[in-house]
Amino acid sequence: QVQLVESGGGLVQPGGSLRLSCAGSGFTFSSYWMNWVRQAPGKGLEWVSGINSGGGITYYSDSVKGRFTISRDNAKSTLYLQMSSLKPEDTAVYYCAKPKPRSGVRGSTWSQYDYWGQGTQVTVSS
C-alpha cells in the first residue's frame, strides 16, 4: 500500500533551519508531482511548495519563497524541504502529499490529495 513518512521536524529558534524528509513507498514515486502542505493549530490547510516528477520545476507559496527549498531524490523515493530563516508563523504540522490527477498542483484542501503522510511537527519559538 502507499505510504508517505515524514521526518525531520522539531523545535527551532526563529532564524534557524530544518530539513524535512518524506519517504515514499507503494507507488512509482518518480512519476508524480509532489507537494508539501502545512496546517497550523486552528487553521486550514496551506499549500507550501510543489515539485514536478523530474525535479526541474518547483513552485513556492509567497509566504515561504526565498526561505524554503523543495527537492527530491527519485532514486531514494524521497522528498525534501529545506527550511531556513524560520519564523514563528511557520509553526505547523508539515505533510508531504500527492495531488490527485487533474486536481491542480497548489491544492489547499485535503480533497485535492489522494495520499499524505502522518505529518511532522515544526515549532519555531524562542
C-alpha positions as CSV (number, residue, x, y, z in Angstrom):
1,Q,0.0,0.0,0.0
2,V,1.0,3.6,-0.5
3,Q,3.0,5.1,2.4
4,L,4.4,8.6,2.9
5,V,6.5,9.0,6.0
6,E,7.7,12.5,7.1
7,S,10.6,13.1,9.4
8,G,12.9,15.9,10.5
9,G,10.6,18.2,12.4
10,G,11.4,19.7,15.8
11,L,11.7,22.8,17.9
12,V,13.9,25.6,16.4
13,Q,14.6,29.2,17.3
14,P,13.5,32.0,15.0
15,G,16.0,32.4,12.2
16,G,17.0,28.7,12.4
17,S,16.9,25.9,9.8
18,L,15.4,22.5,9.5
19,R,15.3,19.9,6.7
20,L,12.2,17.8,6.4
21,S,12.2,14.4,4.6
22,C,9.4,12.3,3.2
23,A,10.0,8.7,2.2
24,G,7.5,7.3,-0.3
25,S,6.7,3.7,-1.0
26,G,4.0,1.5,-2.6
27,F,3.8,3.7,-5.7
28,T,6.1,4.9,-8.5
29,F,7.3,7.9,-6.7
30,S,9.3,9.2,-9.6
31,S,6.2,9.6,-11.8
32,Y,4.3,12.1,-9.7
33,W,4.2,15.7,-8.8
34,M,4.6,16.0,-5.0
35,N,3.7,18.8,-2.6
36,W,4.5,20.0,0.9
37,V,1.5,21.4,2.8
38,R,1.1,22.5,6.4
39,Q,-1.6,23.0,8.9
40,A,-1.2,25.4,11.9
41,P,-3.2,25.0,15.1
42,G,-6.8,26.1,14.5
43,K,-6.2,26.9,10.8
44,G,-6.9,25.3,7.5
45,L,-4.5,23.5,5.2
46,E,-1.9,25.7,3.5
47,W,-0.1,24.7,0.3
48,V,3.7,25.4,0.8
49,S,5.6,24.1,-2.2
50,G,5.5,21.6,-5.1
51,I,7.9,19.9,-7.4
52,N,7.4,18.0,-10.7
53,S,8.3,14.4,-11.2
54,G,11.7,15.1,-12.5
55,G,12.6,17.8,-10.0
56,G,13.2,20.5,-12.6
57,I,10.1,22.6,-11.8
58,T,9.3,24.0,-8.4
59,Y,6.7,26.3,-7.0
60,Y,6.5,28.1,-3.7
61,S,3.9,30.0,-1.8
62,D,4.6,33.7,-1.3
63,S,4.9,33.1,2.4
64,V,8.0,30.8,2.0
65,K,9.5,31.9,-1.2
66,G,13.2,32.6,-0.8
67,R,13.4,30.8,2.5
68,F,12.4,27.2,1.7
69,T,13.7,24.9,-1.0
70,I,12.0,21.8,-2.2
71,S,13.9,18.9,-3.8
72,R,13.6,15.2,-4.4
73,D,15.8,12.1,-4.9
74,N,13.8,9.7,-7.0
75,A,16.4,7.0,-6.6
76,K,15.6,7.1,-2.9
77,S,11.9,7.9,-3.4
78,T,12.3,10.8,-1.0
79,L,11.0,14.3,-1.0
80,Y,12.8,17.1,0.9
81,L,12.0,20.5,2.2
82,Q,15.0,22.7,3.3
83,M,13.6,25.4,5.6
84,S,15.8,28.4,6.6
85,S,15.2,31.8,8.2
86,L,12.3,30.2,10.1
87,K,9.6,32.4,11.6
88,P,7.1,31.7,14.4
89,E,4.4,31.8,11.8
90,D,6.0,28.7,10.1
91,T,4.9,26.7,13.2
92,A,2.6,23.9,11.9
93,V,2.4,20.2,11.1
94,Y,4.0,19.6,7.8
95,Y,2.8,17.0,5.4
96,C,4.0,15.6,2.1
97,A,1.1,14.9,-0.2
98,K,0.5,13.5,-3.6
99,P,-2.1,15.5,-5.6
100,K,-5.0,13.7,-7.2
101,P,-4.9,13.6,-11.0
102,R,-6.3,16.8,-12.6
103,S,-6.7,18.5,-9.2
104,G,-4.1,21.1,-9.7
105,V,-0.7,21.4,-8.2
106,R,-1.3,24.0,-5.4
107,G,-4.1,22.3,-3.6
108,S,-5.1,23.7,-0.2
109,T,-7.8,21.2,0.7
110,W,-7.4,17.6,1.6
111,S,-9.9,16.5,-1.1
112,Q,-7.3,17.5,-3.7
113,Y,-4.9,14.8,-2.5
114,D,-5.1,11.1,-2.7
115,Y,-2.2,10.3,-0.3
116,W,-0.4,12.1,2.5
117,G,1.7,11.2,5.5
118,Q,1.2,11.4,9.2
119,G,2.9,14.8,9.3
120,T,5.9,16.1,11.3
121,Q,5.6,19.0,13.8
122,V,7.7,22.1,13.3
123,T,7.7,24.6,16.1
124,V,9.5,27.9,15.8
125,S,9.9,29.6,19.1
126,S,12.5,31.2,21.3
